[in-house]
Structures are given as C-alpha cells and as structure tokens.
Amino acid sequence: MPYMQHEKDSLADLYFLKGGGEMGKLIRAADWTSTPLGDPSEWPASLRTAVAIMLDNPFGMYIAWGPEYTQLYNDGYRPILGSTKHPQALGISTRETFSEIWHIIGPMFQGVMDGKAVGFPDFMLPLNRNGFIEECYFDFSYSPIREETGEVGGVLVTVIETTSKKKAEDALRENEVRLRTLADNIPNLVWMANADGYIFWYNKQWYDYTGTTPADMEGWGWQSVHDPAVLQDVLVKWKASIATGEPFEMIFPLKAANGNFCQFLTRVMPIKDGDGKVFQWFGTNTDITRQIETEQQLKESEERFRLMAEGTSILIGLGDESSNAIYFNKAWTDFTGRPMTDLIRYGWTEMVHPDDREQYIAKYLEAFAERKPFSGELQVLNRDGQFRWVLSQNQPRFSPDGSFGGYISTCVDITEQKQDELRKNDFIGMVSHELKTPITSIYGYLQLLHSKASKDGDELTAHIMDKSILQARKMTTMINSYLNIARLESGKIQLSPSNFYLNDLILEMIDEMSAVQSTHVISCAPCGPVLVHADREKIGTVISNLLSNAIKYSPGKSQVEVRCTIEHDTAMVVVRDEGIGIRQEEKEKLFERYYRSDAHNNIPGFGIGLYLSAEIIQRHHGRISVDSEPNKGSVFYFTLPLARDSGTPQE
Ligand code: ADP
C-alpha cells in the first residue's frame, strides 16, 4: 500500500518530510510497508530527524539504515547515483546498489556500525552510474546514527563530489610537467617564482650554465651568479615588479660555470589568475653575447664606412631595396650645396641634366629589376648651377641572408676628361676637315692623270693611277668617318632626313663596293620598293661599312649577301657573310668606340665603323645587331622606320 494512503498519513502531516524536494515526494509516494524500514511513523526518532535534516539539505546526503543498509537520500545525492542507480536505489540495500564498490565501502560501513566515524578527502571510487565504470572522487564523511538505546542504527553519509576539481588539478599538474619538460629542452635559461618572488624551479639549462645545484639556488640563491656591480639594479627592478605585478625586461651578465660572464636578456612575466591576481612569475634569460658582438661589429664597420665615405671626394650614395635614397655623403652635400635631408627627400633625378635623365633612369630601372650592377655617364647640377659630367658606378647590396638591400653608388667628376675628349674630338674633326680639301684635289688630279694615260695608251701609268685612286678613296672614307665621329660626339652631327627608296640605295652601295674590289661576290636578294624616311648619305655610310667589313672579315671568293625586308612599320637590311665570325661575348662590344676583336689583330682597322653605324642607326630610332659564330660567318642587320606614305609604292 502506498505510503500516501497510509492511515497515519494525516498524523503530524509527516512533519519530518515537510519540504524535502523531489526526494521527499518520492519517499512519501513509496510503499514503505513492503520495505524493511516499515512505517515511517514508527521509525526511531533519530532516523526521522536525520531524514528531515537530510531532505532539507542542499548538499548530497545519504542514509543507510539497518542491517541491510537500506538507502534513503536527498536530491543533492542524485547526481552521485546517476541514471543507472536512481531511483531504483531508494529503499533497497546499499549492498545491491553499490555492489561494484562494496568491497571498499562495506568494511567502512561496518566500522561506522561499530561506532567509528570516518572521512576522506578526494577519495577515489570506481562507480558505475551511467552504464560504465568511471573514476569518481569525493570528499565524504560517514557518521553513525544512534537509536534511543544508544545502538548504532545506520550510517549518515555526507558527500561532495570532487571529480572535476581533481581532474582539473591533474590536468594542471600534467601541464606543468609538460611545461617543465619543454623548458628543459630549450636553449634559454628558464625559471618560475611564487607571487612573492621566491624562485621554486629552474630548468636544466640554468643549472648547466651556472654550474649550480638546486640547493645552491634555494630561495634567493640566484644572487650568487650575478655581477655584484649590477645586482642592486636587478633587485630593485625585480622587487618593483613583485610590488606592481608588472613584467620587466633587463640585460645583465650571469656567471657561467667556468667563471666567465655572458650577457643575458632577461624577461620576467607575471602569471595571473582569473581575477587578474599574480600567482606566479615566469622568467627567461637568453644569452645575447653573440648578438651584442655582432651588433658591435656592425656598428664598427658602419662607423668605418661613414668615416671613409665622409672623408672622400667621391660622391657616395645609398639606396634601399625600394629604390628610395637613404644616404648621401659629405661630397654630395658639398657638390650640390644641399643638406642630406633635402637630397633624401627630393632624390637625385631632379639634378640630372634633361638630356641624360630619361636614358639614365631607364638604365637604372632595368638594372634594379635584375639587381645587377650598372654604370653610366651623366651631367649633374652642382651648387653653382653648372652641370658637371660624372661617371656613376652602382653595385647592388645584399645582406648575409642573400636578400637585396638596394644600391651603393659612387660618382666621380669626369668633366675635365670629358672636356679633354671634346678638345681631342674637335682637333680630330679639324684635322680631318683640313685633310678633306687636299685629298679631294689629289683625287681629282689622279682621275685626270688616269684618263690622260688611258687616252695615251700608257697602260702601266693608267694601272698605277687606278691603284692610287683606290687608295685615295679609302683615305677619303676614313677621313669622313673621323669627321663624322668628331661631329657626332660634339653633338654637331645633324640628320638631313628625306624619303628615299632603301632598295635603290643598297644597289648603289653594292655597285660602288664592287667597283673597288673583285675578290668577293656580292649578291642582293630581290626586294620590292622600300620607302624610308632617313638621312640617305649616312645610311649609305652604314651599308658601306657593313659591306666592307663583310669583305674584310671573310676569305676571298666567298659570298656576301644583302637582303632587305619589311616587317610591320620597319624596314630591315641584312648583310650576311661567310667569314671568320665573332665570339658570342664580343657581340655587344663591337659597337663600342675603338673596339676591335683580339682575334682580328692581323686585319687592319680602327674600330670606328660599327660605332659610327650604331650611332647613326640609333639616331634614326632603329636597331642594329649581329648574329655570328666563329668560322660560321656573320649576319649584321639594322632596322629603320618606314616613311609614312610607304604604303603606296611609286614608280
Ligand atoms: P674595324 O673593322 O675598323 O676594326 P669596325 O667598327 O667596323 O672596325 O668593327 C669592329 C670590329 O668588329 C672589328 O675589328 C672586327 O673584330 C669585328 N667585325 C666587324 N665586322 C665583322 C664581320 N663581318 N665579321 C667578323 N668580325 C667583324
């Protein structure tokens, strides 16, 4: 019969079950007549009181009553039983409910029945409360409940589960072990202190480096490995940190096992709890002796560089990896009359002569993209407002790790040399010019004599005259070349462009060349009319140069072939020979002034023909180049822009 319907139900309204939460209702609803505990109104007063206290209590409580340890418990105890044991546990024997741990708690219960109370903190019990065995931890106490007779009638259990607290503590301990293992395996010296600054742990490296033992270091023992000269400062800083909870950083020496001192960067960090209160300190000491030495060396080498750079008359500048100017030496500020800050802010491009600016910047950007050295001649404005010629040489800078750090540039004033050169050019120009008139007369007289001898039938004289005319012509060509170069370099050369047919000019030059030589066969691949807008005479000089070289640098009887083609809006002239050719690495240099290949020393020449040709072609905005291989012949070619109306060939 359920307890609710019990006739004594009204009695005292079951005063001891008032309140009692869920468990109280359950106890009331249970059929207690069928349990060994029988009718509650007949329970001993001590049991009733205990049950009443238990049901009202927010903490987990449990009563095991009688020889079978019949169980009653409150709401706070339910989580300990889990879904596996509650609610079946109510009113049945503890032995049955806790069979998996009875061998542990049985003897304790027996002890309580014998009058002995027990209690344990963080006691582990392997409980099955959710369908599997788990390790659970409890703070608990077992106390006897005595009947009026003084006999112990049952056991009162109060319990707080500490499993999660215990697990958190274990995790913390594991973490600490992990941290220490880690700290033992890094090169830094590491230590930990309590909130009050008492160092309770050092890593292995600390002991290895200092050659001390944990006993030496106990408490404030670390002071023994400090330099007495700075110890006071260290203590002041450390104590200030302890007082304020602020981290600190300091560089000071620490004594090594061998008695030497090395410099250490020390960092001390507070470790704070959830409320922001410092509960520990974490310190690292990093050996920075090497770093300090390197910095020192760097400083010294920088100082040496500065001394050198400031003391020289060479203009020295530094740019960074993004091509910003970062340094100009004293020579620069003297030269320009501007302070370094101005030079850095406005850069150097403004000071370059407009004639040289575009070309030099293009050269710089091209080299910069490839991080290559480059050099060039340019005119730079000085403090007196005059442009001076400088030779600028630029080297890329690389850090030890290989990364590009910008350029170091040096410039020397070459104005004097330039002027010398100009004077020399003027002189050559003048001489060439003066030679031109007499040679033209000689040429005329020779031709006169030639025709007279021919008329007189004097074949020997006519033949000698022929040879003399050839030599005079060669001389004229040479003098013209020198004259052209002199004019070119003093900027006096003027192009006189006109529209003309390039194919006609080519044939003309071939005819002229064929007239003075008979060793080689010059052929011209047929091509349609090619109208260009250029200086006819100068382009003629270029073709003539290429033809005479093709003949000069190839064996007799070999072929020289000339072609002329059109591609898009440019015409291209190609001169191919079957001669001795030229090495790959010399190709670019051929077009430099006075350059002659060592391999061709036995062939006379001055090294100005190609230089002049290149200058002429460049002034026409064309390109000149060569493909060649030693002993396989050479192919020289140049391009010229077509005349605007070249699309309508005329006859
Ligand atoms: P020069 O012929 O008077 O020495 P150039 O300026 O015309 O001067 O030529 C420069 C150099 O280029 C020559 O000395 C020669 O070494 C090389 N060169 C020019 N044309 C040819 C060619 N067709 N085949 C091989 N080498 C050549």
Residues whose N, C-alpha, C, O or C-beta is under 5 A from the ligand:
A	BS01	ADP	N549 A550 Y553 G579 G581 I582 L590 Y595 R596 S597 H600 P604 G605 F606 G607 I608 G609 L610 Y611 S634
